[in-house]
Amino acid sequence: MSTAEVYDNIVIGAGIQGSFTAYHLVKKKQKTLLLEQFALPHTRGSSHGQTRIIRKTYDQDFYTHMMDECYKLWAQLEREASVKLYRQTGLLVMGPENSKSYCSYKSTLEKNKIPMVVLTPENFNQHITNVILADGDGAFVDTTAGVLYADRALKVVQGQFQKLGGVIKDHEKVIDIKTGQIVTVSTFAGVYQAKGLVITAGPWTNKLLAHIDLHLPLEVVKINVCYWKEKIPDSYNVKKCFPCFILTEGEEAKDHIYGLPSNEYPGLMKICYHNGSKTDPDQRDMQTGRADVDILRRYIARCFKGLIPEPSLVENCMYTFTPDHHFVLDRHPGYGNIVIGAGFSGHGFKFGPVIGKLLCELSLGEVPSYDLSPFRVSRFQSKILSSL
Ligand SMILES: Cc1cc2nc3c(=O)[nH]c(=O)nc-3n(C[C@H](O)[C@H](O)[C@H](O)COP(=O)(O)OP(=O)(O)OC[C@H]3O[C@@H](n4cnc5c(N)ncnc54)[C@H](O)[C@@H]3O)c2cc1C
């Protein structure tokens, strides 16, 4: 079936970034179509699952600055939809006291006057029970951080988009894109046209960019999302104010380890490794690498004595890494009416409201609200393949 209707914008991919982009576009009175390859909701991309960490703790100021507005926009969405999306728990940050990553997290918070509580080895267990602080590790709590209810947030933003007149067509995989002043997008079910196109296809980004002469240096990895059973129920529970945590690096870990208090499954705490095994997004379940689980097992046995060091449940998710782990938020270098939001490198959910706003601004030719130089396609100059 084909339609002669020309939309102002088509957004490909109804993960958190595409859904927020579509929401901002429709708020600006743009006639917008959001296309999704799977029937919604689904668990095959990067935005599913019940929880994500939200925090201002970053090692670059620009992320911390963007987070200021993110918190406001999340709260605005909560009010608009009368739904609770955020729970403040605080974020415990641990890491070798003199290491680069730990020091830069701490100094970004100090510089930006973000409320924090510094813990010492002596008082650590008065504040945080059931966790062992490794010798030589420092610790502080970013008190503004917490948990976002991810599945609920995705549903709410898609619902608000539709309420404002936006159209979602799910179970429609985009199989071709034709460039031009009017872009033509074909799915298995129809052909759609629009003045502008936004591609927010998560792990499938390069598969779509192949239709428009671009290949970005993105690496897709499968993450084993592990849940660990409490030996004594509620020792690490969200209701008992156990915080989220990040271990910046440690004896077992090159990349960071992070965890969220038990919440979605009673008695199970989510602790994951911030890396995984390379995969093709269409073959995710064929990737059975477990090196990340081994790292977590060792860490939990050493530092989380209140958990059984064997995951009770393992779910799947994917990250799409850029080489520098910063996002891609830019126009296509050859086609000005095509905008790309990609490479969220395992830390993009919390930024959804601002990323949607920025991709909407780029799409409408407006001056972006933030300096987008860290996020430009051109930083990969030597690594991008373009036949333009
Ligand atoms: C285990 C895990 C934990 C994480 N923890 C955090 C955290 O604590 N805090 C945080 O901020 N971030 C976190 N993240 C990262 C965050 O979840 C991601 O950055 C974010 O969800 C990426 O969203 P996206 O919209 O870019 O991708 P996706 O959610 O993958 O959305 C892309 C969509 O595009 C669709 N699509 C692709 N190709 C096509 C096509 N051809 N036609 C139509 N549709 C198509 C896909 O089906 C998919 O629905 C975590 C991620 C994972 C996996």
The ligand as an SDF file (V2000), in Angstrom:
LIG
                    3D

 53 58  0  0  0  0  0  0  0  0999 V2000
   21.6730   -3.0860   29.4890 C   0  0  0  0  0  0  0  0  0  0  0  0
   21.6240   -1.6030   29.2050 C   0  0  0  0  0  0  0  0  0  0  0  0
   21.6920   -0.7090   30.2740 C   0  0  0  0  0  0  0  0  0  0  0  0
   21.6890    0.6500   30.0280 C   0  0  0  0  0  0  0  0  0  0  0  0
   21.7270    1.5010   31.0890 N   0  0  0  0  0  0  0  0  0  0  0  0
   21.6250    2.8210   30.8770 C   0  0  0  0  0  0  0  0  0  0  0  0
   21.5290    3.7030   31.9890 C   0  0  0  0  0  0  0  0  0  0  0  0
   21.5520    3.2730   33.1500 O   0  0  0  0  0  0  0  0  0  0  0  0
   21.3860    5.0300   31.7320 N   0  0  0  0  0  0  0  0  0  0  0  0
   21.3330    5.5270   30.4680 C   0  0  0  0  0  0  0  0  0  0  0  0
   21.2140    6.7430   30.3080 O   0  0  0  0  0  0  0  0  0  0  0  0
   21.4150    4.7090   29.3900 N   0  0  0  0  0  0  0  0  0  0  0  0
   21.5470    3.3750   29.5750 C   0  0  0  0  0  0  0  0  0  0  0  0
   21.5940    2.5210   28.5190 N   0  0  0  0  0  0  0  0  0  0  0  0
   21.6570    3.0700   27.1540 C   0  0  0  0  0  0  0  0  0  0  0  0
   20.3310    3.4410   26.5890 C   0  0  0  0  0  0  0  0  0  0  0  0
   19.3530    2.5010   26.9510 O   0  0  0  0  0  0  0  0  0  0  0  0
   20.4920    3.5620   25.0730 C   0  0  0  0  0  0  0  0  0  0  0  0
   21.4920    4.5250   24.8160 O   0  0  0  0  0  0  0  0  0  0  0  0
   19.2170    4.0030   24.3940 C   0  0  0  0  0  0  0  0  0  0  0  0
   18.1550    3.1510   24.7580 O   0  0  0  0  0  0  0  0  0  0  0  0
   19.4090    3.9910   22.8760 C   0  0  0  0  0  0  0  0  0  0  0  0
   18.1830    4.2810   22.2790 O   0  0  0  0  0  0  0  0  0  0  0  0
   17.9870    4.3040   20.7100 P   0  0  0  0  0  0  0  0  0  0  0  0
   16.6270    4.8820   20.4970 O   0  0  0  0  0  0  0  0  0  0  0  0
   19.1620    4.9520   20.0730 O   0  0  0  0  0  0  0  0  0  0  0  0
   18.0630    2.7680   20.2470 O   0  0  0  0  0  0  0  0  0  0  0  0
   16.9700    1.6150   20.2530 P   0  0  0  0  0  0  0  0  0  0  0  0
   16.2420    1.5740   21.5270 O   0  0  0  0  0  0  0  0  0  0  0  0
   17.6460    0.3640   19.8250 O   0  0  0  0  0  0  0  0  0  0  0  0
   15.9390    2.0680   19.1470 O   0  0  0  0  0  0  0  0  0  0  0  0
   16.1710    1.9330   17.7800 C   0  0  0  0  0  0  0  0  0  0  0  0
   14.8890    1.4500   17.1480 C   0  0  0  0  0  0  0  0  0  0  0  0
   15.0110    1.5000   15.7410 O   0  0  0  0  0  0  0  0  0  0  0  0
   14.2890    0.4170   15.2160 C   0  0  0  0  0  0  0  0  0  0  0  0
   14.7620    0.1530   13.8400 N   0  0  0  0  0  0  0  0  0  0  0  0
   16.0050   -0.2070   13.4730 C   0  0  0  0  0  0  0  0  0  0  0  0
   16.0760   -0.4130   12.1370 N   0  0  0  0  0  0  0  0  0  0  0  0
   14.8320   -0.1450   11.6560 C   0  0  0  0  0  0  0  0  0  0  0  0
   14.2760   -0.2080   10.3490 C   0  0  0  0  0  0  0  0  0  0  0  0
   14.9830   -0.5940    9.2820 N   0  0  0  0  0  0  0  0  0  0  0  0
   12.9720    0.1240   10.2000 N   0  0  0  0  0  0  0  0  0  0  0  0
   12.2290    0.5120   11.2740 C   0  0  0  0  0  0  0  0  0  0  0  0
   12.7090    0.5460   12.5430 N   0  0  0  0  0  0  0  0  0  0  0  0
   14.0020    0.2190   12.7320 C   0  0  0  0  0  0  0  0  0  0  0  0
   14.6360   -0.7050   16.1800 C   0  0  0  0  0  0  0  0  0  0  0  0
   13.7750   -1.7900   16.0920 O   0  0  0  0  0  0  0  0  0  0  0  0
   14.5680    0.0080   17.5150 C   0  0  0  0  0  0  0  0  0  0  0  0
   13.2870   -0.0530   18.0990 O   0  0  0  0  0  0  0  0  0  0  0  0
   21.5930    1.1460   28.7040 C   0  0  0  0  0  0  0  0  0  0  0  0
   21.5110    0.2450   27.6400 C   0  0  0  0  0  0  0  0  0  0  0  0
   21.5100   -1.1130   27.8850 C   0  0  0  0  0  0  0  0  0  0  0  0
   21.4390   -2.0620   26.7150 C   0  0  0  0  0  0  0  0  0  0  0  0
  1  2  1  0
  2  3  1  0
  2 52  2  0
  3  4  2  0
  4  5  1  0
  4 50  1  0
  5  6  2  0
  6  7  1  0
  6 13  1  0
  7  8  2  0
  7  9  1  0
  9 10  1  0
 10 11  2  0
 10 12  1  0
 12 13  2  0
 13 14  1  0
 14 15  1  0
 14 50  1  0
 15 16  1  0
 16 17  1  0
 16 18  1  0
 18 19  1  0
 18 20  1  0
 20 21  1  0
 20 22  1  0
 22 23  1  0
 23 24  1  0
 24 25  2  0
 24 26  1  0
 24 27  1  0
 27 28  1  0
 28 29  2  0
 28 30  1  0
 28 31  1  0
 31 32  1  0
 32 33  1  0
 33 34  1  0
 33 48  1  0
 34 35  1  0
 35 36  1  0
 35 46  1  0
 36 37  1  0
 36 45  1  0
 37 38  2  0
 38 39  1  0
 39 40  1  0
 39 45  2  0
 40 41  1  0
 40 42  2  0
 42 43  1  0
 43 44  2  0
 44 45  1  0
 46 47  1  0
 46 48  1  0
 48 49  1  0
 50 51  2  0
 51 52  1  0
 52 53  1  0
M  END
$$$$
